[in-house]
Amino acid sequence: MRSATDAGLGIPHQAVRLAMDDAVKRHLRQEGFDAMDADDFDFSEIIESTGPRNADGTLKRDGGWAA
């Protein structure tokens, strides 16, 4: 099987695929940041369900942020 450089294409297929993967990730990441800036995300459910836990598994709620 001939490689991309042997066929005169100049850039191996692997490099093109990796570059496209990076471009897609960068685009999706930017869309996420734009959505956060526009307040399209609601983090309240995540905030309410995460954090330090008591020994019985319930969330610690002492009225402040964790130290």
N, C-alpha and C positions, 0 to 999 in steps of 0.2 A: 504494500500500500504506500502510495506517495504522500509525503507530508505537504503541508500548505506551502512551505517555502520551496519545495521541489516543483510544485505546480505553478510557481511564479506569482503566488498571491501575496507574498511578502511577510505576512503575519500568521503565525500558527493559530489554528482554530482554538486551542486552549486559551491563548492570551485574549482572543476576542471574546470568548465566553466569560472569562473572568472579568474583563472590562465591562461587559454588559451587566453582569451580576452586581458589580460595584455601583454602576450607574443607577440600576433599579433600586438598590438599597438606599443610596443617597437621595433619590427622588422620594421614596416612601418616608424616609426619616424627615425630610423637609416638609412633606405634607402633614406629618404628625406635629411638628413644631408649629406650623401655620395654624393647625386646628387648635392647639393649646393657646396660641396667641389670640385666637378668635373666641376663646371660651367655649369651644364645641365639645370639650371633654368634661365629664363630671367625675371628679376623683373622690367625691364624698363617700361613696360606698366602699371604695378601697381603703380610705382613711379610717372609716368606722370599723372595718373588719380586720385591720392589721395593727400590730403593735405588741408591746410586751404582754406576756400572759401570766396569770396566777398559777399556782400549782395544780388547781383543778381544771385548767384549760380556759377559764374565762379571761376576758381582756382586763388588764389593769387600767382603771380609770381613776386617777387621783387628781384630776382637774388641771393637769399641766403637761408639758412635754417631758419626755424621758430625759434624764440627765446624762 
